[in-house]
Amino acid sequence: MLKKSPWVIHYDASSCNGCDIEVLACLMPTFDVERLGIINAGNPKHADIFLVTGSVNEANKEIIQNIYNQMPDPKVVVAVGICACTGGIFAECYNVSGGVDKILPVDVYVPGCAVRPEAIIEGVAKGLGILEEKKKKLKSMAKGLEELIISQAQISDAADILNAQKLAFQSEAEIYNDYSLSPLRQNLEELKADFAKRTFFKAVMNNTVVGAIRARMDGNICKIGRLAVNPVYQNMGIGKKLLTAVENHFFTAESFQLYTSHKSKRNIYLFEHQGYSWFKKERVSEKRERIYFEKKNIKD
């Protein structure tokens, strides 16, 4: 159970190190949080709880978001210290955005300057209860107890779509050890600009965007791109439903085309079972080849 052995990752956003020292004190023999099964992890992909100390500023907000996005669901964010909670005495500084909740959903606030180790441990303990609730909710989603809604996305959904996209393509980057993939490098403004050229569809479950896809017409061919499903929600048929939504929307197209990388077995399996056949291969780097698929639109 998660509540018996939670792994924690700590990031110092821009604190004076007062709260960081107290976080370290929790790991020392006096408090010894490891006796409670709490481990300090160095890799966000192994962490359940994100402890943030210090205020959010222009230099670190992208780093904080990247750490959060790499953590598997369910996950909990704990803001440690008054700076992480509100920005503290630095809140009015020109480069400070404020507390962590300016960029991430915070689950537990632990105020203090500097915060006491006992308060940090209590905050983590509260986070464990929230973590278990989130885990139960994910299980209910996986069993189909939560409604999945596929609909056309609006530009206001851009940030959520970008988040799902980056989570989905992280796993592909790991396959090739190549993190220069364009879906990972795309920023929010670039994605918003794509709404003028492409039609986006989103998959929403429990008010969360868990997947997305985009497409455009090129003559009589519908070009489909960047099918992305949050890894937590894969193997639930979401990719298939997003593809079907595109095909139904562009029903006048003579054919549908898309591509994936040659080692992306999950995508290849999905496309082939949806009636797509590969017709071309193209080497795009020393590590990767693209496989292009096409499906003829058989009209009644």
N, C-alpha and C positions, 0 to 999 in steps of 0.2 A: 504494500500500500504506500502511496505517495506520502501520507502523513507520518509514516514510520521512518522514512529515509529520504527526506527532501534534500536536493542539491541546490546550493545557492551560488550565484555569481554576483560579485560586488564590483561596481564601477564608481570611481571618484570623478564626478562631473567637474567640479571646480571648487571643492571645499578647502578650508584652511588646514585640513588634515586632522582636526579635532575629532570629528565623527569617525574618520577612518581608523584612528587609533583605537576608538572604542569598539569598532567592528572587529579589529584584530584581537582586542581583549576578550571578546566572546570566544575566540578560538583557543585562548591560553588556558592553562590548568585550573585557574580560579573559577572560571565559568564553564569551560569545556563543553561547548555545544555539541561536539561529536558524540558525547555520551547519549544525546537525544536523537542520534542518527542524522544530524545536520552536517553536511559536508560542503566545504568551500570548493567549488568547481572553477576551473580556468577556462572551460570551453562552453560557450552559450548553448551549444547543441545538446549538452548534457545537463543543463540547469533547469530547475523548476521555479525558482524564486529569484527575482532580480532586485538586488539591494542597490539603491542609488543614493550617494551622498553628494552634497553640493548643488548649486543652482545650475539651470540649463542656460547655455549661451550659444552664440552663433558658431563657435568653434567646435562644440561637442554634441550639438543636438543630433546631427546625422549619425555620429558614432553610437549614441544611445539608441536611436531607432534601429540601427543595423544589428546591435546586440539583441534587442527585443525581438526583431523579426527572425533571427536565427534560433531563438529558443522554441522548442516544441510546445504545442498546446497539450494540456492546459498549462498556464503559467500565471504567476502572480507578481505584481510590482509593489515593492515596499519603499516608500520615500523615507529616508533616514536623516533626521536633523531638520531644523527649521529652514535651512537653505533649500533642501530638496523639496520641502513641503510648500514653501511660498516664494522662495528667492531670498528670504531673510534680509539682512542688512544690505545685500547687493541688488535687491529687487529693482531699484531705480537706476541702476547703471545702464549706460547706453547700449551695451552689448549683451545684457542679461534678459532672457525671455521670461524668467520666473521659475516656478517650481517644475518638477518633473511632469505634473499633470498638464502642462502646456503642450506636451508632445506625445505623452503616453497615458493610457488609462491606469491610474494609480488605485490599487486595491486597499492598501494600508498606509496610514500616515503615522510616523513616529516623530513627533516634534522634540526639540531640545537643542541646547547649544552649550557644550556638546552633549549629545544624547547619551544616556547611561546604558551600559551593556544590558542591564536587566530589562530596559525598555525595548532594546533591539530584539532581544530574545522573545519578549512578549509579542512584539509586532510580527515576528516570523511565525510564532504560534498561531496568531490570528489568521495569518496568511494561509496556514495549512488547512484551516476550515474552509476558507474560500476556494483553495485548490481542489479539495475533495468535491465541493459543489460543482465546480467547473468540470471536473472529471465525470461526474454523474450526468451532467448535461450533454457532454460529448458522446457518452455511451448511448443516451436516448436518441441523439441525432443519427448515430451509426445504425441503430435499429430501425430507423425510419419513423421514429415517433415525432420528429420535428418536421414541419412542412418545408419542402424545397421549392423555391419559386424561381423560375427562369423568365427573365424579362429583358427588354431592351434597356441598356444603360444610358444614363445622362452624364453630362460633363461633371456634374456634382459628385459622381461616383468615382472620379478619376483617382483620387488618393487611395481609396479602398482597392480599386482594381490594380493599381501599381504595387500595393503591398502583397496581394495574392500572386501577382506575376513574379515578383522577386522571390517569394517563398518557393514557388513552384520550380523556378529555373535554377535555384540554388542546387537542387539535387542533380540536375543535368550538368551543371558546372563541375560538381564533384566527380562525375563519371569520367570527365576528360581532364580534370585538374586544370581547367581553363575558366577563369572568372571574368574574362573579357567579353562574355556573351552580351550581345546588344540588349536583350531584355533586362539584364542586370544593370546595365549602364544607363538605361533610359531614366530621365528625371520627370518630375511631375508636369512641368511646362511642356515638354516634348509630347508626353502622353495626351495632355489636353489638346494640343494642336492636332493630334491624330483624329480627334472626334470630327473635325471638319472634312476628313477624307475617308473615314471608315465608319461602319456601323458596329457598335459594341453591344454585346449581350452579357448579362451577369447572372450568376447563380447565388441566391441569397438563402441562408438558413439561419433561423433565430436572429434575424436582423443583422447578420454578418455576411459580407461578400466573401464567399468561399471559392469562387471560380469566375473566369471571364474568358471571352473569345471575341475576336474582331474579324470583319470581312469587308470586302469592297468588290465592285464589279469592274472587270477589265475586259471591255468588249462583251462577249457572250459568256465569259468565264468568271466565276465567283472565286476570288482569291481569299483564302482563309488563313489567319495568322494568330500566333501566340495563344494557343489554347493553354490555359493555366488553371490548375486546381490546387488549392492549398493542400500540402501533403497529408495533413491530418484527415482530410475529407476524401482522399482518393479511395478507389475501389468501391465507390458507392453509386456509380453510374452517372456522375455529374458531367464528366467529359462527353459522354454519349449524348446526354440531353442538350448540352450546349451546341454540339455539332448539329443535332436535329433542329434546333432553333434557327440556326443559320440557314440550313437547307430549306426550311419552310418559309423563311423570310425572303430568300432569293430564289423563289420557285421558278422564275422565268429563265434562270441560267441554263446553258446547255451542259455545263459541267462544273465541278467543284475541284479546286486544287489546293494543296497544302504541302508542307514539308516538315521533316524532323531530322534530328541527327542520327547517324547510323547505329549508335549503341543505345538509343532510347527505346528499349524493348517494349516498355509499357505503352508508349505512343504508337509504335509500329503495330502492336497487337490490336489496339483500339481501332486504328484506321482500317486495318484489314478486315476486322469483324464488322465494320460499318460499311463495307462494300468498296473501299478505296484500293486501288492497285498502283504499285510504284511504276513509274515510267522513266525516271532519270536519276542519275547520281552525279553529285558535283562535290569536288574537294574544296573546302573553304579554308582549311588550315592544315598544318602538319598532323594535327590530332583528330580533326573532325571531317566527316563527309555528310552532305545533306542528301536525304532520299526524298524525292518528290513523288507525291501521290495524286491520283486523279480518280474522280467518280463521275460517271456519266449520269446526267439527270434524265431518267426515263419518265416521260410524261404520258399521262393517259390520253 
